[in-house]
């Protein structure tokens, strides 16, 4: 067995598991009840549309998230709650793994539950419970990798590398940034006693499993000239231009776990790094430090590192438990109670900004709107589809059969493909992301209804375009569609050069 192995005589494992599953189930029920609010987020609309065109890859992401969307569509239809079910389930599972991480590093029931509840209050986790997008499963994969690594250490059974490889394979098929976690784990293995494992076949078998799972998407990227590299370069340059990467370090203090949990995860990081009892588990500190450094050096956004925090919260819960053990009985009981009060405050403050609690324009909506735009980007899509349908049906009958809808962002494309058929709209064409590969039809359209451009954009059009005005939703919510100056245009006399119009690669968004 490896140094630092924890014996298997920990008390009440079954009770701990029951409590963790009950907490996770309660949280899942909460999300099921709340996730009916508002509408589909523009990112969800892209996933939903890609789910109806399954492939081994897509421009912005690997195929697992659209596949889950396909499963949910077949199970639940276009129900908001159903479409978001796997996203909510993933966050609840991550909460259970966080509690088990605390147990693996020596925590008793107090630390186990503290770790699970602390993870559940993370704003990032709460937001990702309410939308199905490629970020929604991130936290689960990172926490599962941390837990399986601890099981490897504590059991001395090298077959846990196979489980680690399996999760990395799922991660690679979800979001390529899991490679940052792999880099952190590799450095942690080399820097700790786990490096002895590299002389056995098991880590390499785990890597083979991950690569075999990833192979279909890798082949898709080869066949599409590694289009994701162009995509991510464009998105990164945009984020820098829009100052989305500013304040990376400061955001670690408040954005990912919330400010009230800052002492807990900082204690966890120090505990893992310096406590002699944590020496066998120091690999977790390496994962965090390497990932944090790589994201910072590459100019990543502050939330990219969020999936690494549950393991620090779990270690912090164990550190807090051990500190309480050294206190006298009466103060210790007060501090126990104080910890739950702080967690309750953290949960309430995170829920107000991260969960869809109130109706549009309610006080809770306005508080959340000041922090992020996720809820605002869920408003107005059915109205947009109806507006386009009104314009389409106002066209002369001899034109409608030769008309297509051209959108300049994926939210518009996904919304019109979702709501358009019931309104009698033709299929959408778009040059954005994976839509570009689906083409413009044969024969090309003679008339287009174009969305996602303003008047200045349309000045350079070779067609004759007439504006039908801007779109605004009935609730007065300012979002990309209503506040960007976009107008809806009908364009005729399109020159016969669609291949040139379409271009040689997608637009990215």
C-alpha positions as CSV (number, residue, x, y, z in Angstrom):
1,X,0.0,0.0,0.0
2,X,1.1,3.6,-0.6
3,X,2.4,5.8,2.2
4,X,-0.4,7.5,4.0
5,X,-3.0,4.8,3.4
6,X,-6.0,5.3,5.6
7,X,-7.4,2.1,7.0
8,X,-10.9,1.0,6.2
9,X,-12.3,1.2,9.8
10,X,-13.8,4.7,9.5
11,X,-17.1,4.8,11.3
12,X,-20.6,5.0,9.9
13,X,-19.8,5.0,6.2
14,X,-23.3,3.9,5.3
15,X,-24.9,6.6,7.4
16,X,-22.6,9.2,5.9
17,X,-23.6,8.1,2.4
18,X,-27.3,8.1,3.3
19,X,-27.0,11.7,4.6
20,X,-25.1,12.8,1.5
21,X,-27.6,11.3,-0.8
22,X,-30.5,12.8,1.1
23,X,-28.9,16.2,0.9
24,X,-28.3,15.7,-2.8
25,X,-31.8,14.6,-3.4
26,X,-33.3,17.6,-1.6
27,X,-31.1,19.9,-3.7
28,X,-32.2,18.1,-6.9
29,X,-35.8,18.6,-6.0
30,X,-35.1,22.3,-5.4
31,X,-33.6,22.7,-8.9
32,X,-36.5,20.7,-10.5
33,X,-38.9,23.2,-8.9
34,X,-36.9,26.3,-9.9
35,X,-35.7,25.4,-13.3
36,X,-39.1,26.2,-14.9
37,X,-38.4,29.9,-14.7
38,X,-37.8,32.2,-17.6
39,X,-36.7,30.3,-20.8
40,X,-33.8,28.7,-22.6
41,X,-30.5,30.5,-22.3
42,X,-28.9,31.4,-25.7
43,X,-26.2,28.8,-25.0
44,X,-28.8,26.2,-24.2
45,X,-30.5,26.9,-27.5
46,X,-27.3,26.1,-29.4
47,X,-26.9,22.9,-27.4
48,X,-30.5,22.0,-28.1
49,X,-30.1,22.6,-31.8
50,X,-26.8,20.6,-32.0
51,X,-28.6,17.8,-30.1
52,X,-30.8,17.4,-33.2
53,X,-27.7,17.1,-35.4
54,X,-25.6,14.7,-33.5
55,X,-22.0,14.3,-34.6
56,X,-18.6,13.4,-33.0
57,X,-17.8,17.1,-32.7
58,X,-19.0,20.7,-32.8
59,X,-17.1,23.9,-33.3
60,X,-17.4,25.2,-29.7
61,X,-17.3,21.9,-27.8
62,X,-17.0,18.1,-27.9
63,X,-20.1,16.0,-28.4
64,X,-21.1,14.8,-24.9
65,X,-23.2,17.8,-23.9
66,X,-25.3,17.8,-27.1
67,X,-25.7,14.0,-26.7
68,X,-27.1,14.5,-23.2
69,X,-29.4,17.2,-24.7
70,X,-30.5,14.6,-27.3
71,X,-31.3,12.1,-24.4
72,X,-33.2,14.8,-22.5
73,X,-35.2,15.8,-25.6
74,X,-36.3,12.2,-26.1
75,X,-37.2,11.7,-22.4
76,X,-38.7,15.1,-21.6
77,X,-39.3,17.0,-24.8
78,X,-38.5,20.7,-24.7
79,X,-39.4,21.0,-21.0
80,X,-37.1,23.4,-19.3
81,X,-36.8,21.3,-16.2
82,X,-36.2,18.1,-18.3
83,X,-33.6,19.8,-20.5
84,X,-31.7,20.9,-17.4
85,X,-32.1,17.7,-15.4
86,X,-28.6,16.3,-16.1
87,X,-27.0,19.6,-15.3
88,X,-28.7,19.7,-11.9
89,X,-27.9,16.0,-11.3
90,X,-24.2,16.6,-12.1
91,X,-24.0,19.3,-9.5
92,X,-25.7,17.2,-6.9
93,X,-23.4,14.3,-7.6
94,X,-20.4,16.7,-7.2
95,X,-21.7,17.6,-3.8
96,X,-21.7,14.0,-2.8
97,X,-18.1,13.5,-4.1
98,X,-17.0,16.5,-2.1
99,X,-18.3,15.0,1.1
100,X,-16.5,11.7,0.3
101,X,-13.3,13.6,-0.4
102,X,-13.5,15.0,3.2
103,X,-14.0,11.5,4.5
104,X,-11.0,10.2,2.5
105,X,-8.6,12.7,4.1
106,X,-9.7,11.8,7.6
107,X,-12.9,13.8,8.1
108,X,-15.7,12.6,10.3
109,X,-19.4,13.3,9.8
110,X,-19.3,17.0,10.6
111,X,-16.5,17.6,8.0
112,X,-18.2,15.3,5.5
113,X,-21.5,17.3,5.7
114,X,-19.7,20.6,5.9
115,X,-17.8,19.9,2.7
116,X,-20.9,18.8,0.8
117,X,-23.0,21.7,1.9
118,X,-20.2,24.2,1.2
119,X,-19.8,22.8,-2.3
120,X,-23.6,23.1,-2.8
121,X,-23.5,26.8,-1.9
122,X,-20.9,27.7,-4.5
123,X,-22.3,30.3,-6.9
124,X,-20.7,28.5,-9.9
125,X,-22.4,25.2,-8.9
126,X,-25.8,26.9,-8.4
127,X,-25.7,28.6,-11.8
128,X,-24.6,25.5,-13.6
129,X,-27.5,23.6,-12.0
130,X,-29.9,25.9,-13.8
131,X,-28.6,25.6,-17.4
132,X,-27.3,22.8,-19.6
133,X,-24.2,23.9,-21.4
134,X,-20.7,22.6,-21.8
135,X,-19.6,24.1,-18.5
136,X,-22.4,22.3,-16.6
137,X,-20.5,19.0,-16.1
138,X,-17.1,20.5,-15.5
139,X,-17.3,20.5,-11.7
140,X,-18.4,16.9,-11.5
141,X,-15.5,15.6,-13.5
142,X,-12.9,17.5,-11.5
143,X,-14.3,16.5,-8.1
144,X,-14.7,12.8,-9.3
145,X,-11.0,12.8,-10.4
146,X,-9.9,14.2,-7.0
147,X,-12.0,11.5,-5.2
148,X,-10.7,8.6,-7.3
149,X,-7.2,9.8,-6.8
150,X,-7.7,9.7,-3.0
151,X,-9.2,6.2,-3.3
152,X,-6.1,5.2,-5.2
153,X,-3.9,6.5,-2.4
154,X,-5.9,5.1,0.5
155,X,-6.6,1.7,-0.9
156,X,-3.3,1.2,-2.6
157,X,-5.2,-0.4,-5.4
158,X,-3.7,0.8,-8.7
159,X,-6.9,-0.2,-10.6
160,X,-8.3,3.2,-9.5
161,X,-6.2,4.6,-12.4
162,X,-8.8,3.0,-14.7
163,X,-11.6,5.0,-13.1
164,X,-9.5,8.2,-13.3
165,X,-8.9,7.5,-17.0
166,X,-12.6,7.0,-17.5
167,X,-13.5,10.3,-16.0
168,X,-10.8,12.1,-18.0
169,X,-12.3,10.5,-21.1
170,X,-15.7,11.9,-20.2
171,X,-14.1,15.2,-19.4
172,X,-12.4,15.4,-22.8
173,X,-15.7,14.6,-24.5
174,X,-17.3,17.5,-22.5
175,X,-14.8,20.3,-22.4
176,X,-11.2,20.4,-23.5
177,X,-10.1,22.4,-20.5
178,X,-10.1,19.1,-18.5
179,X,-6.6,18.9,-19.9
180,X,-5.5,21.5,-17.4
181,X,-6.7,19.2,-14.6
182,X,-4.7,16.4,-16.2
183,X,-1.6,18.6,-16.2
184,X,-2.0,19.4,-12.5
185,X,-2.5,15.7,-11.7
186,X,0.6,14.8,-13.6
187,X,2.7,17.3,-11.8
188,X,1.2,16.2,-8.5
189,X,2.1,12.6,-9.2
190,X,5.7,13.4,-10.1
191,X,6.1,15.7,-7.1
192,X,4.7,13.1,-4.6
193,X,5.0,9.5,-3.6
194,X,2.6,8.7,-6.4
195,X,5.4,8.9,-8.9
196,X,6.2,5.3,-8.0
197,X,2.9,4.5,-9.8
198,X,4.5,5.6,-13.1
199,X,6.6,2.5,-13.1
200,X,3.5,0.3,-13.2
201,X,1.2,-0.1,-16.3
202,X,-1.9,1.2,-14.5
203,X,-1.5,5.0,-15.0
204,X,-0.8,4.4,-18.7
205,X,-3.8,2.1,-19.0
206,X,-5.9,4.9,-17.6
207,X,-4.4,7.3,-20.1
208,X,-5.2,4.8,-22.9
209,X,-8.8,4.6,-21.8
210,X,-9.1,8.4,-21.8
211,X,-7.5,8.7,-25.3
212,X,-9.7,5.9,-26.7
213,X,-12.8,7.6,-25.5
214,X,-11.5,10.9,-26.9
215,X,-10.4,9.4,-30.2
216,X,-13.7,9.9,-32.2
217,X,-13.7,13.6,-31.3
218,X,-10.0,13.9,-32.1
219,X,-10.7,12.4,-35.5
220,X,-13.5,14.9,-36.1
221,X,-11.1,17.7,-35.2
222,X,-8.6,16.3,-37.7
223,X,-11.2,16.1,-40.4
224,X,-12.3,19.7,-39.7
225,X,-8.7,21.2,-39.6
226,X,-8.8,21.5,-35.8
227,X,-11.4,24.2,-36.0
228,X,-11.7,24.4,-32.3
229,X,-8.2,26.1,-32.2
230,X,-9.5,28.9,-34.4
231,X,-12.6,29.1,-32.3
232,X,-10.9,29.4,-29.0
233,X,-8.4,31.9,-30.3
234,X,-11.2,34.1,-31.5
235,X,-13.1,33.8,-28.2
236,X,-10.0,34.4,-26.1
237,X,-9.2,37.6,-28.1
238,X,-12.8,38.7,-27.7
239,X,-12.7,38.1,-24.0
240,X,-9.6,40.2,-23.7
241,X,-11.0,42.9,-25.8
242,X,-14.2,43.0,-23.7
243,X,-12.2,42.9,-20.5
244,X,-13.7,39.6,-19.4
245,X,-10.4,38.2,-18.3
246,X,-9.6,41.2,-16.1
247,X,-9.5,40.7,-12.4
248,X,-8.7,36.9,-12.6
249,X,-6.9,36.9,-9.2
250,X,-9.3,39.1,-7.4
251,X,-12.3,37.0,-8.6
252,X,-10.8,33.9,-6.8
253,X,-11.6,35.7,-3.6
254,X,-15.3,36.1,-4.1
255,X,-16.7,34.7,-7.4
256,X,-16.3,31.0,-7.4
257,X,-17.0,30.0,-3.8
258,X,-18.5,33.2,-2.6
259,X,-16.6,35.5,-0.1
260,X,-17.9,33.7,3.1
261,X,-16.2,30.5,2.1
262,X,-12.9,32.1,1.4
263,X,-11.4,31.2,4.9
264,X,-12.6,27.6,4.4
265,X,-10.9,26.9,1.1
266,X,-7.8,28.9,2.0
267,X,-7.5,26.7,5.2
268,X,-7.9,23.7,3.0
269,X,-5.1,24.7,0.6
270,X,-2.8,25.5,3.5
271,X,-3.8,22.2,5.3
272,X,-3.0,20.1,2.2
273,X,0.2,22.0,1.5
274,X,1.8,22.1,5.0
275,X,0.2,19.6,7.4
276,X,2.3,16.5,7.9
277,X,-0.9,14.4,8.1
278,X,-1.9,15.6,4.6
279,X,1.4,14.7,3.0
280,X,0.0,11.6,1.2
281,X,-2.8,13.9,-0.2
282,X,-0.6,16.8,-1.4
283,X,-1.4,15.9,-5.0
284,X,-4.7,17.8,-4.6
285,X,-2.8,21.0,-3.8
286,X,-0.7,20.5,-6.8
287,X,-3.8,20.0,-9.0
288,X,-5.1,23.4,-7.8
289,X,-1.9,25.3,-7.9
290,X,-0.9,24.1,-11.4
291,X,-4.4,24.7,-12.8
292,X,-4.6,28.1,-11.2
293,X,-1.2,29.1,-12.7
294,X,-2.0,27.8,-16.2
295,X,-5.3,29.5,-16.3
296,X,-3.8,32.8,-15.1
297,X,-0.8,32.6,-17.5
298,X,-3.1,31.8,-20.5
299,X,-5.4,34.7,-19.7
300,X,-8.4,32.5,-18.7
301,X,-11.6,33.9,-17.2
302,X,-12.0,33.7,-13.4
303,X,-14.6,30.9,-13.3
304,X,-12.4,28.5,-15.3
305,X,-10.8,27.3,-12.1
306,X,-14.1,27.0,-10.2
307,X,-14.2,23.1,-10.5
308,X,-11.0,22.9,-8.4
309,X,-12.5,24.5,-5.3
310,X,-14.7,21.6,-3.9
311,X,-11.6,19.6,-2.9
312,X,-10.1,22.6,-1.1
313,X,-13.4,23.1,0.7
314,X,-13.4,19.5,1.7
315,X,-9.8,19.7,3.0
316,X,-10.8,23.0,4.8
317,X,-13.7,21.2,6.5
318,X,-11.3,18.6,7.8
319,X,-8.9,21.2,9.0
320,X,-11.7,23.0,10.8
321,X,-12.8,19.8,12.4
322,X,-9.3,19.0,13.7
323,X,-9.0,22.5,15.1
324,X,-12.4,22.2,16.8
325,X,-11.2,18.9,18.4
326,X,-8.5,20.9,20.2
327,X,-10.9,23.3,21.7
328,X,-12.8,23.0,24.9
329,X,-16.3,21.4,24.7
330,X,-18.4,24.6,25.2
331,X,-16.6,26.8,22.7
332,X,-16.4,23.9,20.2
333,X,-20.2,23.5,20.3
334,X,-20.6,27.2,19.6
335,X,-18.2,27.1,16.8
336,X,-20.0,24.1,15.3
337,X,-23.2,26.1,15.3
338,X,-21.4,29.2,14.0
339,X,-20.1,27.2,11.0
340,X,-23.6,26.2,10.0
341,X,-24.8,29.8,10.4
342,X,-22.0,31.0,8.1
343,X,-22.9,28.2,5.6
344,X,-26.6,29.2,5.7
345,X,-25.6,32.8,5.0
346,X,-23.4,31.7,2.2
347,X,-26.1,29.6,0.7
348,X,-28.7,32.4,0.9
349,X,-26.4,35.0,-0.6
350,X,-25.3,32.6,-3.4
351,X,-28.9,31.6,-4.1
352,X,-30.1,35.1,-4.5
353,X,-27.6,35.8,-7.3
354,X,-27.3,32.4,-8.8
355,X,-30.7,30.7,-8.7
356,X,-33.9,31.7,-10.7
357,X,-35.8,32.6,-7.6
358,X,-38.0,35.5,-8.6
359,X,-40.1,36.6,-11.6
360,X,-38.6,38.9,-14.1
361,X,-38.0,42.4,-12.8
362,X,-38.7,41.4,-9.2
363,X,-36.2,42.6,-6.5
364,X,-34.3,39.2,-6.6
365,X,-34.2,39.3,-10.4
366,X,-32.6,42.8,-10.2
367,X,-30.0,41.7,-7.7
368,X,-29.0,38.8,-9.9
369,X,-29.0,41.0,-13.0
370,X,-26.4,43.3,-11.5
371,X,-24.0,40.3,-11.0
372,X,-24.5,38.4,-14.3
373,X,-26.6,38.3,-17.5
374,X,-27.5,34.5,-17.5
375,X,-31.2,35.1,-16.7
376,X,-31.5,38.1,-19.1
377,X,-30.3,36.0,-21.9
378,X,-33.3,33.6,-21.4
379,X,-35.9,36.2,-22.1
380,X,-37.7,37.0,-25.3
381,X,-37.0,34.1,-27.6
382,X,-40.6,33.0,-28.4
383,X,-41.5,36.7,-29.0
384,X,-38.5,37.0,-31.4
385,X,-39.8,33.9,-33.3
386,X,-43.3,35.4,-33.5
387,X,-41.9,38.7,-34.8
388,X,-40.0,36.9,-37.5
389,X,-43.1,34.8,-38.4
390,X,-45.1,38.0,-38.8
391,X,-42.6,39.4,-41.2
392,X,-42.3,36.1,-43.1
393,X,-46.0,35.8,-43.5
394,X,-46.3,39.4,-44.7
395,X,-44.1,38.6,-47.7
396,X,-45.8,38.0,-51.1
397,X,-46.7,34.3,-51.5
398,X,-44.5,33.8,-54.5
399,X,-41.4,34.9,-52.4
400,X,-42.1,32.8,-49.3
401,X,-41.1,29.5,-50.9
402,X,-37.7,31.0,-51.8
403,X,-37.0,32.6,-48.5
404,X,-34.6,31.6,-45.8
405,X,-33.9,33.0,-42.3
406,X,-30.2,34.0,-41.9
407,X,-29.1,34.6,-38.3
408,X,-25.8,36.0,-37.1
409,X,-25.6,34.4,-33.7
410,X,-26.4,30.9,-32.4
411,X,-29.1,32.1,-30.0
412,X,-31.2,33.4,-32.8
413,X,-30.6,30.2,-34.8
414,X,-31.5,27.9,-32.0
415,X,-34.6,29.9,-31.0
416,X,-36.0,30.0,-34.5
417,X,-35.3,26.4,-35.2
418,X,-37.1,25.6,-31.9
419,X,-40.1,27.8,-32.1
420,X,-40.2,28.4,-35.9
421,X,-41.7,25.2,-37.2
422,X,-44.9,25.7,-35.2
423,X,-45.1,29.2,-36.7
424,X,-44.6,28.0,-40.3
425,X,-41.1,29.4,-40.6
426,X,-38.6,27.9,-43.0
427,X,-35.3,26.4,-41.7
428,X,-32.6,28.7,-40.4
429,X,-29.2,29.1,-42.0
430,X,-26.3,30.7,-40.2
431,X,-22.6,31.1,-40.6
432,X,-21.9,30.9,-36.9
433,X,-20.1,27.9,-35.3
434,X,-21.3,24.5,-36.4
435,X,-24.3,25.9,-38.3
436,X,-21.8,27.0,-41.0
437,X,-21.2,23.4,-42.0
438,X,-24.9,22.8,-42.6
439,X,-24.7,25.2,-45.5
440,X,-27.2,27.6,-47.2
441,X,-29.3,25.1,-49.1
442,X,-29.6,24.0,-52.7
443,X,-30.8,26.0,-54.5
444,X,-29.7,29.0,-52.5
445,X,-32.5,31.3,-51.2
446,X,-33.6,34.3,-53.3
447,X,-34.8,36.2,-50.3
448,X,-33.5,36.2,-46.7
449,X,-34.8,37.5,-43.4
450,X,-31.6,38.5,-41.6
451,X,-31.2,38.9,-37.9
452,X,-28.3,39.9,-35.7
453,X,-27.0,42.9,-37.7
454,X,-27.5,46.6,-37.1
455,X,-27.9,49.3,-39.7
456,X,-24.2,49.9,-40.0
457,X,-23.5,46.2,-40.6
458,X,-26.1,46.1,-43.4
459,X,-24.6,49.1,-45.3
460,X,-22.0,46.8,-46.9
461,X,-24.6,44.3,-48.1
462,X,-24.6,43.5,-51.8
463,X,-28.3,42.8,-51.6
464,X,-31.2,45.2,-51.3
465,X,-32.2,45.2,-47.7
466,X,-35.2,46.7,-46.0
467,X,-35.3,47.2,-42.2
468,X,-38.4,46.0,-40.3
469,X,-37.1,47.7,-37.1
470,X,-35.5,46.5,-33.9
471,X,-36.8,43.8,-31.7
472,X,-37.5,44.3,-28.0
473,X,-39.2,41.9,-25.6
474,X,-42.4,42.7,-23.9
475,X,-40.8,42.6,-20.4
476,X,-38.4,45.3,-21.3
477,X,-35.3,43.2,-20.4
478,X,-32.1,44.5,-21.8
479,X,-30.1,41.6,-23.3
480,X,-28.0,41.0,-26.4
481,X,-31.1,40.8,-28.7
482,X,-32.8,43.9,-27.4
483,X,-29.9,46.2,-26.5
484,X,-27.4,45.7,-29.3
485,X,-29.1,47.8,-32.0
486,X,-30.0,44.7,-34.0
487,X,-32.7,45.2,-36.6
488,X,-34.6,42.6,-38.7
489,X,-33.9,43.0,-42.4
490,X,-35.6,41.5,-45.5
491,X,-33.0,41.3,-48.3
492,X,-33.7,40.8,-51.9
493,X,-31.7,40.9,-55.2
494,X,-29.0,38.8,-53.6
495,X,-26.1,38.4,-56.1
496,X,-25.5,34.9,-57.3
497,X,-22.3,34.4,-55.3
498,X,-23.4,32.5,-52.2
499,X,-20.2,30.5,-52.0
500,X,-18.3,33.8,-51.6
501,X,-20.9,35.1,-49.2
502,X,-20.7,32.0,-47.1
503,X,-16.9,32.2,-46.8
504,X,-14.3,29.6,-46.2
505,X,-14.8,29.0,-42.5
506,X,-17.4,29.7,-39.8
507,X,-18.0,32.9,-37.9
508,X,-17.4,32.3,-34.2
509,X,-19.5,33.2,-31.3
